[in-house]
Amino acid sequence: MTRIMGLDIGDKTIGVALSDPMFLIANPLETIKRKKASLDIVKLLKIIEDNQVSQIVVGLPKNMNNSIGPQSMKVMSFVDLLRKQTDKEIVYEDERMTTLQSERVLIDMDVRRENRKKYIDKIAATFILQTYLDRRTNG
């Protein structure tokens, strides 16, 4: 049973989400504290192996005018490194507004401000992956 992995790659953390085996529902998995790109990739490769990931969806933080900015370039550079270590297909998904959506979910759940950081990235990864899964299912 393979799964699709969603990633929200930031400067300090990487949010990770996984689909169910039927590729219908995205679930938050974990937030990886970034140390060094090579170590971050080792952690991701372990998740890929342990969960039989067949495809990776990476949030691309485009600017509101749909252009690629410095943060997008950092994400793309990291993905280039990841591509050298895995043969899994990697696709980009527009991630504009996912952090705001995630913040709103945590506020609605009454999660205290100081605790939101623990959850925000893996919830953003879940939104990124769910958007991809929904578009895939609905054509």
C-alpha positions in Angstrom: 0.0 0.0 0.0 1.7 3.1 -1.2 1.1 6.7 0.0 1.7 10.2 -1.1 3.8 12.5 1.1 3.2 16.2 1.4 5.9 18.6 2.5 5.9 22.2 3.8 9.5 23.2 3.6 10.5 26.2 5.7 13.8 27.6 6.9 13.5 26.1 10.4 11.1 23.2 10.0 9.7 20.8 7.5 6.0 19.9 8.0 5.2 16.3 6.8 1.9 14.8 5.9 0.9 11.5 4.4 -2.1 10.4 2.4 -4.2 7.3 3.3 -3.5 4.3 1.0 -6.5 5.2 -1.2 -5.0 8.7 -1.8 -8.2 10.4 -0.5 -7.3 12.0 2.8 -4.1 13.8 4.0 -3.1 13.3 7.6 -0.5 15.3 9.5 2.6 13.2 10.4 5.3 15.3 12.0 7.4 18.4 12.0 11.1 18.0 11.4 13.3 20.6 13.0 15.8 21.5 10.3 19.5 21.0 11.1 21.4 20.6 7.8 20.0 19.8 4.4 21.8 16.4 4.2 20.4 15.4 7.6 16.9 16.6 6.8 17.0 14.5 3.6 18.1 11.4 5.6 15.0 11.9 7.8 12.7 12.3 4.8 14.2 9.2 3.1 13.4 7.2 6.3 9.8 8.4 6.3 9.6 7.6 2.5 10.9 4.0 3.1 8.9 3.4 6.3 5.6 4.5 4.7 6.1 3.2 1.2 5.8 6.7 -0.3 5.3 6.6 -4.1 5.1 10.3 -4.7 6.1 13.6 -3.0 4.1 16.8 -3.1 6.0 19.9 -2.1 4.4 23.2 -1.3 5.8 26.0 -3.4 5.5 29.4 -1.7 4.7 31.6 -4.7 4.2 35.4 -4.3 0.6 36.6 -4.5 1.2 37.7 -8.1 2.1 34.1 -8.9 5.8 34.9 -9.3 8.7 32.9 -7.8 10.5 34.7 -5.0 13.5 34.0 -2.8 11.6 31.5 -0.5 10.5 29.5 -3.6 14.1 29.4 -4.8 15.2 27.9 -1.4 12.5 25.3 -1.6 13.4 24.4 -5.2 17.1 24.1 -4.2 16.3 21.7 -1.4 14.1 19.7 -3.7 17.0 19.4 -6.2 19.1 17.9 -3.4 16.2 15.5 -2.5 15.8 14.4 -6.1 19.4 13.3 -6.2 18.7 10.9 -3.3 15.3 9.4 -4.4 13.7 8.2 -7.6 10.2 9.1 -6.3 8.2 11.6 -8.4 8.2 15.1 -6.8 5.6 17.6 -7.8 5.0 21.2 -6.7 1.7 22.4 -5.3 0.9 26.1 -4.8 1.0 26.7 -1.1 -0.2 30.3 -0.9 -2.5 30.8 2.1 -1.8 27.4 3.7 -0.1 28.9 6.7 -3.0 31.3 7.2 -5.5 28.4 6.9 -3.5 26.3 9.3 -3.3 29.2 11.8 -7.1 29.6 11.5 -7.7 25.9 12.3 -5.5 26.0 15.4 -7.2 29.2 16.6 -10.6 27.5 16.1 -9.3 24.6 18.1 -8.3 26.9 20.9 -4.6 26.0 20.7 -2.6 28.5 22.7 -0.4 30.9 20.6 2.8 29.5 22.1 1.8 25.9 21.2 0.8 26.6 17.6 4.4 26.5 16.3 4.5 22.8 17.1 1.6 22.1 14.8 1.4 24.7 12.1 3.9 23.2 9.6 2.5 19.7 9.6 -1.0 21.1 9.3 0.2 23.3 6.4 1.7 20.2 4.8 -1.7 18.5 5.2 -3.4 21.4 3.4 -0.9 21.2 0.6 -1.3 17.5 0.2 -5.1 17.6 0.5 -5.3 20.3 -2.2 -3.3 18.0 -4.5 -5.3 14.9 -3.6 -8.6 16.7 -4.3 -7.5 18.1 -7.6 -6.2 14.6 -8.6 -9.5 12.9 -7.7 -11.7 15.6 -9.2 -9.6 16.0 -12.4 
